Amino acid sequence: MEFREDILGAPYEAAELPLRADEEGAVSATLVRRLVPGSKQAVLYIHGYTDYFFQTNLADHFVAAGFSFYALDLRKYGRSLRPHHSPNFVRDLRAYDEELEAAVRTVRADGHTRLLLNGHSTGGLVAALWASRQAGRGVVDGIFLNSPFLSMPAAPAVRTLGAPAVGALGRLAALRKLPAPLNPHYVHSLHRDHRGEWDFDLSLKPAEGFPLYAGWLAAIQRGHREVRRGLAIDCPVLLMASTSSVVTSKWDPALHHSDAVLRADDIAALGPRLGRHVTVVRIEGGVHDLVLSRESARKQVFDELDRWIGAYFPVATG
């Protein structure tokens, strides 16, 4: 791999990770890094749905704590999205094992001996499932999950009744586009050109989202069933979720201090099913991507993260 200056500019570098082609043709992922010279610990960040890595405040915090920072833009997302791709589409979440394993090889080759996995939303689900499959191998030393997508944001009865139909459609017409109830006001609450304070590329993280494909949704539902049955993650896990959620189709000030994408209570309730050692923390005033919350909630996030790192992932200084 050849690292070059990333779209975020120095000190971020990015390299393309070539992957096996799929039915749409050539596929690759993108690994972004920001190295801390001499560091033996690294964090690997995995973004959410309709998302990519731009959360430099998160990287700043980890670097200040002594971690080299890496982030994956998964296949068909963000930096890795190509014109011939159906955005975000995979038939099976295990497809991401290829880029995760390639990223970890790079982290190790760069001299890091300890790995903290950090996943947000869909990236949190992908990270949890992958880490469970790595149990007993010593690959992952700790996990930080930021509002992980562990359950559909619908009532249990609706999820149960709809799952067989989605599963069948996912097998028979994987690229069928489904209605996507993504609230554009969530992205508007974040972006500085609307009602937020953050700057990111709205072509890579559009307010209206990308099409929702039946095959992708079926893959997510299979992942959720694994979570409900219980995973076997064998390292300490820190799971964070907001204290509240909001459902709205129009602008609501609650979008600035609630999870507008998932049901935060469901996330917290499912946390103990991930493994034997799970710490669940609720963030007052947190939005879906907790590190993009308003300042008071962000402070809670980073204070709790530092406390957990000090207890379960102490940073080597020698």
Phi and psi in degrees as a GROMACS rama.xvg file:
@    title "Ramachandran Plot"
@    xaxis  label "Phi"
@    yaxis  label "Psi"
@TYPE xy
-117.676  116.961  GLU-2
-86.2371  136.278  PHE-3
-131.682  168.19  ARG-4
-58.4071  133.978  GLU-5
-79.8611  167.788  ASP-6
-62.1366  -21.2524  ILE-7
-78.7393  -13.0031  LEU-8
87.3661  169.865  GLY-9
-60.5617  143.29  ALA-10
-93.4058  19.7716  PRO-11
-87.2038  135.018  TYR-12
-120.48  155.258  GLU-13
-138.94  148.513  ALA-14
-138.759  145.219  ALA-15
-82.3588  135.547  GLU-16
-106.283  102.988  LEU-17
-64.195  137.619  PRO-18
-126.506  168.549  LEU-19
-64.4025  138.145  ARG-20
-65.4733  153.873  ALA-21
-120.243  -164.137  ASP-22
-66.129  -14.6958  GLU-23
-96.9914  -1.52599  GLU-24
110.073  -148.454  GLY-25
-62.6879  138.74  ALA-26
-136.35  142.243  VAL-27
-149.08  163.709  SER-28
-117.046  171.14  ALA-29
-127.438  129.489  THR-30
-108.366  121.115  LEU-31
-102.76  141.113  VAL-32
-141.088  154.874  ARG-33
-140.697  105.13  ARG-34
-85.3324  145.079  LEU-35
-108.4  109.965  VAL-36
-54.6276  130.405  PRO-37
82.7221  -6.22168  GLY-38
-70.0012  141.984  SER-39
-104.076  -6.10886  LYS-40
-118.414  143.373  GLN-41
-138.245  153.328  ALA-42
-113.388  139.884  VAL-43
-117.264  115.556  LEU-44
-98.9518  138.291  TYR-45
-125.725  122.634  ILE-46
-74.9594  177.973  HIS-47
-94.9157  -167.764  GLY-48
-76.7227  142.911  TYR-49
47.9228  59.6186  THR-50
-156.001  172.452  ASP-51
-162.377  171.998  TYR-52
-81.3666  120.021  PHE-53
-144.372  -0.308177  PHE-54
-79.2635  73.5714  GLN-55
-67.8913  -22.7979  THR-56
-65.0878  -33.2216  ASN-57
-66.7859  -46.1836  LEU-58
-61.8733  -41.8596  ALA-59
-56.0139  -42.7069  ASP-60
-66.3982  -44.7246  HIS-61
-66.1247  -41.3901  PHE-62
-62.5983  -42.2008  VAL-63
-62.4511  -28.0458  ALA-64
-85.2136  -1.13088  ALA-65
99.9001  11.6695  GLY-66
-99.2839  135.523  PHE-67
-70.8171  145.364  SER-68
-116.023  129.521  PHE-69
-125.878  147.645  TYR-70
-139.729  139.394  ALA-71
-102.472  128.369  LEU-72
-93.613  107.56  ASP-73
-62.1707  163.574  LEU-74
-50.0522  136.825  ARG-75
66.8672  19.2835  LYS-76
-124.804  148.886  TYR-77
49.1083  -123.928  GLY-78
-61.7874  -20.1725  ARG-79
-95.0384  -4.83012  SER-80
-78.0075  130.426  LEU-81
-119.633  159.922  ARG-82
-57.2836  -28.5661  PRO-83
-87.9274  3.25419  HIS-84
-91.8758  147.099  HIS-85
-85.1167  113.258  SER-86
-53.4778  133.087  PRO-87
74.1476  -3.69991  ASN-88
-77.7873  129.404  PHE-89
-142.994  157.007  VAL-90
-90.3355  -20.0823  ARG-91
-150.331  131.85  ASP-92
-65.1436  -18.7399  LEU-93
-67.8461  -15.7702  ARG-94
-58.1987  -30.7966  ALA-95
-71.8416  -10.9267  TYR-96
-55.2963  -34.7067  ASP-97
-62.6035  -49.1492  GLU-98
-75.3401  -30.5256  GLU-99
-63.3677  -45.0243  LEU-100
-67.2272  -37.7515  GLU-101
-65.1447  -39.5827  ALA-102
-65.0415  -42.689  ALA-103
-65.2463  -37.3374  VAL-104
-59.5576  -39.752  ARG-105
-67.9725  -43.3426  THR-106
-56.5467  -44.8964  VAL-107
-67.253  -42.2662  ARG-108
-63.9225  -26.1173  ALA-109
-79.2973  1.8237  ASP-110
98.0721  11.1269  GLY-111
-93.0565  133.961  HIS-112
-106.953  -11.5724  THR-113
-129.586  136.637  ARG-114
-124.743  126.573  LEU-115
-107.412  119.905  LEU-116
-92.1563  132.365  LEU-117
-128.934  114.279  ASN-118
-122.469  139.651  GLY-119
-113.963  131.539  HIS-120
54.6256  -119.546  SER-121
-59.4431  -35.7219  THR-122
-62.2998  -30.2116  GLY-123
-68.3566  -39.677  GLY-124
-64.4206  -47.4753  LEU-125
-58.9198  -45.2393  VAL-126
-63.0036  -43.8762  ALA-127
-64.6896  -45.2657  ALA-128
-64.0584  -43.5115  LEU-129
-65.5443  -44.1878  TRP-130
-62.3961  -36.3444  ALA-131
-63.6366  -38.332  SER-132
-71.6612  -19.1067  ARG-133
-90.4089  -0.455897  GLN-134
-52.4752  136.485  ALA-135
87.1288  -4.28738  GLY-136
-103.764  -8.22019  ARG-137
69.6747  26.033  GLY-138
-81.0477  -41.8429  VAL-139
-114.481  132.161  VAL-140
-101.902  -15.6572  ASP-141
-172.522  157.938  GLY-142
-137.959  134.382  ILE-143
-118.439  115.503  PHE-144
-109.319  122.464  LEU-145
-105.691  103.794  ASN-146
47.3931  56.5321  SER-147
-65.9681  146.512  PRO-148
-84.2988  79.4263  PHE-149
-95.7096  -8.871  LEU-150
-159.004  148.012  SER-151
-65.9298  143.021  MET-152
-79.5168  62.5736  PRO-153
-147.205  163.737  ALA-154
-62.1965  148.724  ALA-155
-53.6838  -39.8964  PRO-156
-63.0482  -41.0019  ALA-157
-65.6423  -42.2825  VAL-158
-61.7521  -43.0972  ARG-159
-66.948  -45.1757  THR-160
-69.8094  -33.203  LEU-161
-83.9831  -20.4286  GLY-162
-59.9705  -45.8476  ALA-163
-61.326  -39.257  PRO-164
-65.9516  -43.3299  ALA-165
-64.2541  -41.784  VAL-166
-60.4608  -44.2162  GLY-167
-65.4995  -44.2721  ALA-168
-64.4577  -37.5344  LEU-169
-62.0789  -34.0033  GLY-170
-76.8409  -39.7013  ARG-171
-90.4228  -29.2393  LEU-172
-146.805  68.9124  ALA-173
-60.3712  -30.6938  ALA-174
-95.0072  11.7482  LEU-175
-64.9082  130.269  ARG-176
-84.522  131.655  LYS-177
-109.981  157.896  LEU-178
-58.5583  131.222  PRO-179
-114.749  103.628  ALA-180
-80.4613  49.9253  PRO-181
-80.9093  127.548  LEU-182
-83.9418  112.144  ASN-183
-63.7265  -20.3852  PRO-184
-68.3771  -20.4385  HIS-185
-64.0174  -50.3279  TYR-186
-64.0451  -38.0576  VAL-187
-61.5591  -32.2389  HIS-188
-70.4351  -16.22  SER-189
-99.8694  -39.4558  LEU-190
-79.7731  139.067  HIS-191
-69.1941  -18.1168  ARG-192
-80.4794  -5.10558  ASP-193
-120.705  -102.909  HIS-194
-120.638  15.4908  ARG-195
-116.029  -165.64  GLY-196
-125.839  3.87456  GLU-197
-108.823  150.562  TRP-198
-111.901  123.418  ASP-199
-153.254  166.371  PHE-200
-81.2311  112.826  ASP-201
-74.7776  -7.24887  LEU-202
-82.8423  -23.971  SER-203
-94.4596  -24.8228  LEU-204
-133.127  71.968  LYS-205
-71.093  144.962  PRO-206
-60.8314  -34.382  ALA-207
-86.7206  -2.96577  GLU-208
76.6309  -174.865  GLY-209
-109.076  169.525  PHE-210
-57.0771  146.704  PRO-211
-99.3697  115.95  LEU-212
-97.145  141.66  TYR-213
-60.0252  -40.7316  ALA-214
-65.5545  -38.845  GLY-215
-65.011  -45.0562  TRP-216
-64.1664  -38.1945  LEU-217
-63.8191  -38.7953  ALA-218
-63.9991  -40.4952  ALA-219
-62.6903  -43.507  ILE-220
-63.5996  -36.6239  GLN-221
-64.3638  -39.3488  ARG-222
-62.6607  -39.7096  GLY-223
-64.6576  -37.4052  HIS-224
-64.0299  -37.6987  ARG-225
-61.5261  -42.4361  GLU-226
-62.626  -45.4808  VAL-227
-63.5898  -32.772  ARG-228
-72.9242  -24.5184  ARG-229
109.579  129.872  GLY-230
-97.7397  178.228  LEU-231
-127.801  36.5092  ALA-232
-59.7348  130.061  ILE-233
-110.806  17.2396  ASP-234
-125.073  164.645  CYS-235
-61.7723  139.753  PRO-236
-123.168  132.186  VAL-237
-109.697  117.725  LEU-238
-113.962  126.999  LEU-239
-119.246  144.184  MET-240
-148.016  157.932  ALA-241
-66.7958  165.452  SER-242
-84.9347  -8.99077  THR-243
-150.898  159.226  SER-244
-127.094  159.088  SER-245
-136.496  137.541  VAL-246
-118.747  117.416  VAL-247
-156.025  148.437  THR-248
-105.235  2.26415  SER-249
-134.484  175.87  LYS-250
-64.8331  136.436  TRP-251
-144.195  129.164  ASP-252
-54.8634  -22.6969  PRO-253
-63.0622  -18.3736  ALA-254
-61.4285  -20.5281  LEU-255
-85.2239  -6.54116  HIS-256
-147.29  24.2395  HIS-257
-143.269  162.418  SER-258
-80.2253  115.031  ASP-259
-97.7957  6.20705  ALA-260
-114.115  -48.4579  VAL-261
-122.403  168.177  LEU-262
-89.0131  107.562  ARG-263
-60.2931  -36.0386  ALA-264
-63.6245  -37.4457  ASP-265
-65.8913  -40.4075  ASP-266
-58.8914  -49.9107  ILE-267
-63.3092  -38.7135  ALA-268
-67.2338  -32.7662  ALA-269
-85.1276  -14.5056  LEU-270
-49.4924  -47.5867  GLY-271
-62.6144  -13.1307  PRO-272
-82.2056  -2.90563  ARG-273
-79.6271  -30.7778  LEU-274
179.216  -171.036  GLY-275
-80.7777  -21.5163  ARG-276
-130.061  83.4201  HIS-277
-123.649  125.76  VAL-278
-103.343  122.515  THR-279
-107.15  126.086  VAL-280
-126.695  130.34  VAL-281
-100.447  134.31  ARG-282
-106.111  113.981  ILE-283
-66.3593  122.966  GLU-284
80.8817  12.7712  GLY-285
-79.072  143.369  GLY-286
-93.2016  -177.029  VAL-287
-58.9674  -52.9281  HIS-288
-86.6807  98.1898  ASP-289
-59.0341  -31.1422  LEU-290
-76.0878  -5.66675  VAL-291
-105.525  11.6141  LEU-292
-68.4784  172.549  SER-293
-62.484  162.539  ARG-294
-55.0602  -42.4297  GLU-295
-64.1886  -38.5839  SER-296
-72.5784  -39.1631  ALA-297
-59.0583  -40.1484  ARG-298
-61.1393  -40.7257  LYS-299
-59.2764  -45.0525  GLN-300
-58.0477  -51.8113  VAL-301
-73.3456  -32.2342  PHE-302
-64.2342  -44.7307  ASP-303
-67.4343  -38.6644  GLU-304
-62.11  -45.4284  LEU-305
-62.7531  -39.7018  ASP-306
-63.6431  -43.2678  ARG-307
-67.216  -43.3838  TRP-308
-59.7169  -43.442  ILE-309
-61.3395  -33.6948  GLY-310
-84.3756  -40.3212  ALA-311
-120.063  -10.1071  TYR-312
-144.308  56.752  PHE-313
-58.7633  135.931  PRO-314
-80.8759  128.836  VAL-315
-74.4994  130.507  ALA-316
-107.657  -10.6662  THR-317
